[in-house]
Amino acid sequence: MERRKRTRELIELGGLVQKSGLAELMSDDRAALLGALLTLVESLDDDRGADLLLLWRRRGKRAFAIGAG
């Protein structure tokens, strides 16, 4: 059962990448996508990380509310 849950989570995360438009903008270049995500991780690890996370969470919630993507 745990494997199914993990598989579902991974599929949902992939769906978010697709929904954001990032995959299409980068022509599904997986190396570029990973590089972009790693840059996001680095930006969360600095002094402004908590503020960025809050900003991104608010923006994401608004996008879900209006059905963006």
C-alpha positions as CSV (number, residue, x, y, z in Angstrom):
1,M,0.0,0.0,0.0
2,E,2.9,2.4,0.8
3,R,4.3,2.0,-2.7
4,R,0.9,3.0,-4.3
5,K,0.8,6.1,-2.1
6,R,4.3,7.1,-3.1
7,T,3.5,6.5,-6.8
8,R,0.4,8.7,-6.5
9,E,2.4,11.4,-4.9
10,L,5.0,11.3,-7.7
11,I,2.4,11.4,-10.4
12,E,0.7,14.4,-8.7
13,L,4.1,16.3,-8.4
14,G,4.7,15.6,-12.1
15,G,1.2,17.0,-12.8
16,L,2.1,20.2,-11.0
17,V,5.2,20.7,-13.2
18,Q,2.9,20.2,-16.2
19,K,0.1,22.4,-14.9
20,S,2.6,25.2,-14.2
21,G,3.6,25.3,-17.8
22,L,7.3,24.8,-17.0
23,A,7.6,21.5,-18.8
24,E,6.2,23.0,-22.0
25,L,8.3,26.2,-21.8
26,M,11.4,24.1,-21.4
27,S,10.4,21.7,-24.2
28,D,10.4,18.8,-21.7
29,D,14.1,19.1,-21.2
30,R,14.5,17.1,-18.1
31,A,18.1,18.3,-17.4
32,A,16.9,21.9,-17.5
33,L,13.8,21.1,-15.4
34,L,16.0,19.5,-12.7
35,G,18.4,22.4,-12.9
36,A,15.5,24.9,-12.4
37,L,14.2,22.9,-9.4
38,L,17.7,22.7,-7.9
39,T,17.9,26.5,-8.2
40,L,14.6,26.8,-6.3
41,V,15.9,24.6,-3.6
42,E,19.0,26.8,-3.3
43,S,16.9,29.9,-3.1
44,L,14.9,28.4,-0.1
45,D,18.2,27.8,1.7
46,D,19.1,31.4,2.1
47,D,17.9,34.2,4.4
48,R,14.8,34.9,2.3
49,G,13.8,31.2,2.0
50,A,10.8,31.4,4.4
51,D,9.5,34.5,2.7
52,L,9.8,32.9,-0.7
53,L,8.0,29.8,0.4
54,L,5.1,31.8,1.8
55,L,4.9,33.8,-1.4
56,W,4.9,30.7,-3.5
57,R,2.3,29.0,-1.3
58,R,-0.1,32.0,-1.6
59,R,0.4,32.1,-5.4
60,G,-0.2,28.4,-5.7
61,K,-3.3,28.5,-3.6
62,R,-4.7,31.3,-5.8
63,A,-3.9,29.3,-8.9
64,F,-5.7,26.3,-7.6
65,A,-8.7,28.5,-6.6
66,I,-9.1,29.9,-10.1
67,G,-8.3,26.6,-11.8
68,A,-5.2,28.0,-13.5
69,G,-3.1,25.7,-15.8
